[in-house]
Amino acid sequence: MTRGDLRPPSLNSDERTTLVAFLDYLRESIIAKATGVPDEAARAAGVPSGTSLLRLVKHLTAVEHNWFVWAYAGEEVELWDDDAVPTAADTTDSLVAEYRAMVERGNAIVAGCADLDRPGARSLRETEPPSMRWLLVHMIEETARHAGHADILREQIDGSTGR
């Protein structure tokens, strides 16, 4: 089954709009790769390290929460385990919905940032808090890397290819 090759965003806009458009494009690629797969297949590890489609979605949800909500916005919330394994109660639908909600929250934090050079409240690393620009580029890199993993996992499950 071929999904079709969706091209990256085609726009000439300001830096923030461009960065968010590419990040959203990659986020939707992750969602598309997980959607339509039976929960059992999406939960099954496709490689010896234990990576599965659901684990990728759960990981990216935690990464979005930790970087945008906890680190950048500085909200007094718990850090989420970004290496958590999906539970028996986790479904493709529930994890994709949670991911979509976290994407919306992250995008709201980005929209509320008047200056991409402004550092966040704190860092997940042993560095000074990064700027929103750095955070957006990092999230593009993180999501793109895992979108590639999701491409391979989905092809292993049902032969589906395309972005």
Secondary structure as GFF3:
##gff-version 3
##sequence-region A 1 163
A	DSSP	alpha_helix	15	34	.	.	.	ID=ss1
A	DSSP	alpha_helix	39	43	.	.	.	ID=ss2
A	DSSP	alpha_helix	53	64	.	.	.	ID=ss3
A	DSSP	pi_helix	65	72	.	.	.	ID=ss4
A	DSSP	alpha_helix	92	111	.	.	.	ID=ss5
A	DSSP	alpha_helix	132	158	.	.	.	ID=ss6
###
